[in-house]
Amino acid sequence: MNLPDLQKAKIRTSDKVEYKENDLVSSDRFLGKKYFLRTYGCQMNEHDSEQMKGTLEFLGMSSTDDLDMADVIILNTCAIRENAHDKVFGYLGRIKHLKKIKPEIIVAIGGCMSQEPRITKELLDRHPYVNIVFGTHNIHELGTMLLEANSKKQDVQVYSVEGEVRENVLYKRDSNISAWVNIIYGCDKFCTYCIVPYTRGKERSRKIEEIVKEVEDLKARGYMEVTLLGQNVNAYGNDFKDGTEFSDLLEKVAQTNIPRIRFVTSHPWNFTDKMIDIIAKYENVMPYIHLPIQSGSSRILKLMGRRYTKEEYIELFQKMKEKIPGVAITTDIIVGFPGETNDDFEETLEIVETCQFDGAYTFIFSPRVGTPASLMEDSTLLTVKETRLQKLNERVNYYSKLNNEKLVGTTVPVLILGVSEKDSSKVYGYTDTMKLVNVVASHDTIGTIIPVLIQDAKSFSLDGVFQK
């Protein structure tokens, strides 16, 4: 879409919006208006929403948590599981009612669901009051789409294929302490259950110098932590075809001396010895790795298209434990994949016993139309899958608490991020191993890394006190 007046962004409202060159034009149409933005899904979706907020606030808008007060409503959607799809369509029912009362409201649907052609058609057919549908590759066009929005027609801007890697975009970050930094877009793995390659496209890496520049800028503005982000973060550089890999980027980022560096999400098939060595070498690269196993059965892993066996995963896991001091490893596990037998599930329980993960995100298999797994025969009853999930969670939670209990009586560094939701007299933060801690400490510790004596452990969090 050609723009009539390309110019540098001049920030109108919040000083938290970063100054970058971008494709937006100045307009008074949205000055003083309110936007409501609801995000579904993963960290990538959350970071996409930060980009959307940057655009919206450049246009002169401010956010509201009250749907009824909004002039612009945006749903940033997820396609990874069927229930995420259902939640969006359920929420659209509420918006439909509001649109009848306030027809001038602009309603926009973005994110991964919009990249699925059948979903876009369903949106247009069932919800004609939706004004804008835009995809994951079209976020940079949101400002122009809003400026040209007409309540009597629909504007659909969804690339069927991935777009270029864009730099110099606006972000309104949700935190001024910890920041997401995209390093790679898309995924080439095509796991048989996953819709992401179809909605996010093929892997496209940002240039190292652009990423390092962004991290250096964040450090200069006082950020204490960055999380390098990608659907398959350690596939970084594969598309350059020059031997560049994630370890090269990770070392360059570590050398900026920003206090804390994290990364998500890793694929076991792409994890190299060099990556492990770099994590072990630099103190500001946190000893925390999220390493999805998905199943403990090599037979099921093959059906999933995961490209490794149970034995290969365990070998990698043990290598990380041996080489990275104090490393914490979490995982993802799917139960009830088509064809999973009781023996397959028992193998999953066995790998939990072997690895004793610090935590795990566990799910019942959710078929997504358009993926090979959705066509596989699945005769296992839902009640059986639910029983397996409950049994798995009991094992996972047991080891999560056991690992947390090992920290009781020790003093660990915690980056304080804010006030505890359950007790406003406390603050909360995360250890270097990504464990949530509620801390007895003053609010002026927010944004700093402090030593905390751990006094109590639960399955999902720790309690401690600031050691001055």
ZAMARGU-4260 file (C-alpha; in steps of 0.2 Angstrom, whole numbers, plus 5000, padded with zeros to 4 digits):
<rodrens>
0) 5000/5000/5000 | 5008/5017/4995 | 5008/5030/5008 | 5005/5049/5003 | 5017/5056/5015
5) 5031/5045/5022 | 5040/5053/5036 | 5049/5049/5052 | 5038/5046/5067 | 5036/5060/5080
10) 5029/5053/5096 | 5013/5061/5101 | 5009/5053/5118 | 5019/5041/5129 | 5037/5042/5131
15) 5038/5024/5132 | 5035/5022/5114 | 5051/5020/5105 | 5057/5032/5092 | 5060/5024/5075
20) 5058/5027/5057 | 5042/5019/5051 | 5028/5020/5037 | 5016/5030/5047 | 5009/5047/5042
25) 5002/5060/5054 | 4984/5062/5056 | 4972/5070/5069 | 4958/5056/5066 | 4963/5046/5082
30) 4970/5060/5093 | 4962/5057/5111 | 4954/5041/5106 | 4954/5025/5116 | 4960/5008/5110
35) 4956/4991/5117 | 4969/4977/5113 | 4967/4959/5118 | 4981/4946/5115 | 4979/4928/5114
40) 4994/4915/5113 | 5012/4915/5115 | 5026/4927/5118 | 5028/4931/5100 | 5010/4937/5100
45) 5013/4947/5115 | 5028/4956/5106 | 5017/4958/5091 | 5005/4967/5102 | 5019/4979/5108
50) 5021/4983/5090 | 5003/4986/5088 | 5002/4997/5103 | 5017/5008/5096 | 5007/5011/5081
55) 4991/5015/5090 | 4999/5027/5102 | 5009/5035/5088 | 4992/5039/5080 | 4987/5048/5096
60) 4977/5035/5105 | 4978/5028/5123 | 4974/5011/5130 | 4959/5006/5140 | 4954/4990/5149
65) 4936/4995/5147 | 4929/4987/5131 | 4914/4999/5132 | 4925/5014/5131 | 4935/5009/5116
70) 4935/5018/5099 | 4946/5004/5091 | 4945/4986/5096 | 4959/4974/5091 | 4960/4955/5094
75) 4977/4948/5092 | 4974/4930/5089 | 4982/4913/5091 | 4980/4898/5081 | 4990/4885/5090
80) 4975/4876/5098 | 4956/4874/5094 | 4951/4882/5111 | 4960/4898/5106 | 4950/4899/5090
85) 4934/4896/5101 | 4939/4910/5113 | 4941/4923/5099 | 4924/4919/5091 | 4916/4919/5108
90) 4923/4936/5112 | 4917/4942/5095 | 4899/4939/5101 | 4901/4952/5115 | 4909/4965/5102
95) 4895/4962/5090 | 4882/4968/5104 | 4893/4983/5107 | 4895/4987/5088 | 4876/4988/5087
100) 4876/5002/5101 | 4891/5011/5094 | 4892/5007/5075 | 4907/5019/5073 | 4919/5008/5083
105) 4932/5000/5072 | 4935/4982/5075 | 4951/4974/5069 | 4956/4955/5070 | 4975/4951/5068
110) 4987/4938/5072 | 4989/4919/5067 | 4971/4915/5065 | 4970/4928/5051 | 4983/4919/5042
115) 4972/4904/5040 | 4961/4906/5024 | 4947/4896/5031 | 4947/4907/5046 | 4947/4923/5037
120) 4932/4918/5026 | 4923/4912/5042 | 4927/4929/5050 | 4920/4939/5035 | 4905/4928/5033
125) 4900/4926/5051 | 4905/4943/5057 | 4902/4957/5044 | 4904/4970/5057 | 4923/4967/5058
130) 4931/4981/5049 | 4949/4975/5047 | 4958/4958/5046 | 4977/4958/5045 | 4990/4945/5047
135) 5006/4942/5056 | 5016/4949/5041 | 5005/4965/5039 | 5007/4972/5056 | 5017/4987/5049
140) 5001/4991/5039 | 4990/4993/5054 | 4991/5012/5055 | 4987/5014/5037 | 4972/5002/5038
145) 4965/5012/5053 | 4967/5029/5044 | 4958/5022/5029 | 4945/5012/5039 | 4927/5014/5034
150) 4913/5007/5045 | 4903/5002/5029 | 4917/4990/5021 | 4929/4978/5026 | 4948/4979/5023
155) 4957/4963/5022 | 4976/4964/5022 | 4983/4946/5024 | 4999/4940/5015 | 4997/4922/5009
160) 5016/4921/5011 | 5028/4929/5023 | 5034/4946/5020 | 5052/4954/5022 | 5061/4956/5038
165) 5057/4974/5044 | 5068/4984/5055 | 5064/5001/5063 | 5047/4998/5069 | 5037/5006/5083
170) 5035/4997/5100 | 5026/5001/5116 | 5034/4989/5128 | 5024/4982/5142 | 5039/4984/5154
175) 5053/4996/5156 | 5064/4982/5165 | 5063/4967/5153 | 5060/4967/5135 | 5057/4955/5121
180) 5068/4955/5106 | 5063/4946/5090 | 5078/4938/5082 | 5069/4926/5069 | 5052/4924/5062
185) 5043/4909/5056 | 5047/4890/5057 | 5053/4877/5045 | 5051/4862/5055 | 5033/4857/5050
190) 5029/4846/5066 | 5014/4837/5060 | 5003/4844/5074 | 5008/4862/5072 | 5000/4876/5062
195) 5014/4889/5065 | 5023/4886/5049 | 5007/4890/5039 | 5003/4906/5049 | 5021/4913/5052
200) 5029/4907/5037 | 5047/4901/5034 | 5062/4905/5045 | 5069/4923/5042 | 5083/4929/5053
205) 5087/4947/5057 | 5104/4953/5055 | 5116/4951/5070 | 5121/4970/5069 | 5102/4975/5070
210) 5099/4964/5085 | 5114/4970/5094 | 5110/4988/5091 | 5092/4985/5098 | 5099/4977/5114
215) 5112/4991/5116 | 5098/5004/5115 | 5088/4994/5128 | 5103/4993/5139 | 5106/5012/5137
220) 5088/5016/5142 | 5090/5006/5158 | 5083/4989/5154 | 5090/4975/5164 | 5085/4960/5154
225) 5081/4955/5136 | 5073/4939/5130 | 5078/4934/5112 | 5062/4928/5104 | 5058/4916/5090
230) 5046/4901/5086 | 5062/4891/5084 | 5075/4903/5092 | 5091/4892/5090 | 5087/4890/5071
235) 5094/4908/5070 | 5105/4910/5055 | 5101/4894/5046 | 5093/4905/5032 | 5109/4915/5030
240) 5118/4900/5022 | 5135/4906/5028 | 5138/4895/5044 | 5130/4908/5056 | 5121/4900/5070
245) 5113/4905/5086 | 5128/4904/5097 | 5136/4918/5086 | 5122/4930/5090 | 5121/4924/5108
250) 5139/4929/5111 | 5138/4946/5103 | 5123/4950/5113 | 5132/4944/5129 | 5146/4955/5125
255) 5134/4971/5126 | 5135/4967/5145 | 5116/4969/5148 | 5113/4961/5165 | 5102/4947/5159
260) 5099/4937/5143 | 5086/4924/5140 | 5079/4915/5125 | 5064/4905/5120 | 5059/4893/5112
265) 5072/4880/5107 | 5071/4865/5097 | 5081/4850/5102 | 5086/4846/5084 | 5095/4863/5082
270) 5104/4863/5099 | 5123/4862/5096 | 5138/4860/5108 | 5144/4877/5103 | 5127/4885/5110
275) 5129/4875/5126 | 5147/4881/5128 | 5142/4900/5125 | 5128/4898/5138 | 5140/4891/5151
280) 5154/4904/5146 | 5144/4920/5150 | 5137/4925/5167 | 5124/4936/5159 | 5116/4922/5149
285) 5104/4915/5161 | 5106/4896/5165 | 5088/4892/5160 | 5083/4883/5144 | 5065/4879/5138
290) 5067/4863/5128 | 5051/4855/5122 | 5051/4836/5122 | 5033/4834/5117 | 5033/4815/5120
295) 5043/4802/5129 | 5040/4789/5115 | 5052/4789/5100 | 5037/4781/5090 | 5026/4796/5094
300) 5040/4808/5091 | 5042/4801/5073 | 5024/4803/5070 | 5025/4821/5077 | 5039/4825/5064
305) 5051/4830/5079 | 5067/4824/5071 | 5075/4816/5086 | 5072/4801/5097 | 5069/4799/5116
310) 5087/4794/5118 | 5094/4809/5108 | 5084/4821/5119 | 5090/4813/5135 | 5108/4814/5129
315) 5106/4832/5125 | 5098/4835/5142 | 5112/4827/5151 | 5125/4837/5142 | 5117/4853/5147
320) 5116/4848/5165 | 5134/4843/5165 | 5141/4858/5156 | 5130/4873/5162 | 5132/4876/5181
325) 5115/4876/5190 | 5105/4875/5174 | 5086/4874/5175 | 5077/4865/5161 | 5058/4866/5157
330) 5048/4857/5143 | 5032/4855/5134 | 5022/4839/5133 | 5007/4834/5123 | 4996/4819/5128
335) 4984/4810/5118 | 4993/4812/5101 | 4984/4801/5088 | 4990/4783/5090 | 4997/4786/5108
340) 4995/4770/5117 | 4996/4767/5136 | 5014/4761/5133 | 5019/4777/5124 | 5011/4787/5138
345) 5021/4777/5151 | 5037/4781/5141 | 5032/4800/5143 | 5031/4797/5162 | 5048/4788/5162
350) 5056/4803/5154 | 5049/4815/5167 | 5056/4803/5180 | 5073/4803/5171 | 5074/4822/5168
355) 5065/4828/5183 | 5061/4844/5174 | 5060/4861/5183 | 5043/4863/5175 | 5032/4858/5160
360) 5018/4865/5150 | 5006/4851/5147 | 4992/4849/5134 | 4980/4837/5127 | 4982/4835/5108
365) 4972/4848/5099 | 4969/4844/5080 | 4971/4860/5069 | 4964/4859/5052 | 4977/4860/5038
370) 4990/4850/5048 | 4995/4832/5044 | 4990/4826/5062 | 4972/4832/5060 | 4970/4818/5047
375) 4977/4804/5058 | 4966/4792/5065 | 4963/4796/5084 | 4952/4783/5093 | 4958/4787/5111
380) 4943/4793/5122 | 4944/4811/5129 | 4942/4804/5146 | 4957/4793/5144 | 4967/4808/5138
385) 4961/4818/5153 | 4966/4804/5165 | 4984/4804/5157 | 4985/4823/5158 | 4981/4822/5177
390) 4993/4809/5180 | 5007/4818/5170 | 5004/4834/5179 | 5005/4825/5196 | 5023/4819/5191
395) 5028/4836/5184 | 5022/4846/5199 | 5031/4834/5211 | 5048/4837/5203 | 5044/4856/5200
400) 5042/4857/5219 | 5056/4846/5223 | 5068/4857/5213 | 5061/4873/5221 | 5064/4865/5238
405) 5082/4863/5234 | 5083/4882/5235 | 5076/4884/5252 | 5089/4892/5264 | 5100/4898/5249
410) 5102/4916/5244 | 5099/4919/5225 | 5099/4934/5214 | 5082/4940/5209 | 5077/4953/5196
415) 5062/4962/5204 | 5049/4966/5191 | 5034/4973/5201 | 5022/4972/5216 | 5015/4955/5220
420) 4997/4953/5215 | 4992/4943/5230 | 5001/4954/5243 | 5004/4972/5239 | 5017/4973/5253
425) 5028/4962/5243 | 5037/4963/5227 | 5040/4949/5214 | 5053/4944/5202 | 5063/4929/5194
430) 5079/4920/5198 | 5092/4917/5185 | 5084/4900/5183 | 5067/4908/5179 | 5058/4904/5196
435) 5045/4916/5202 | 5049/4923/5219 | 5038/4933/5230 | 5049/4944/5241 | 5048/4954/5257
440) 5056/4970/5251 | 5052/4988/5248 | 5044/4994/5231 | 5060/5004/5227 | 5069/4988/5223
445) 5058/4986/5207 | 5070/4986/5192 | 5085/4980/5202 | 5093/4963/5205 | 5094/4959/5223
450) 5100/4945/5234 | 5085/4935/5241 | 5085/4922/5255 | 5073/4908/5250 | 5062/4903/5264
455) 5048/4893/5257 | 5045/4883/5241 | 5029/4879/5232 | 5026/4869/5215 | 5026/4885/5205
460) 5034/4899/5216 | 5046/4903/5230 | 5044/4915/5245 | 5059/4925/5251 | 5066/4940/5260
465) 5078/4953/5253 | 5095/4951/5261 | 5102/4969/5263
</rodrens>
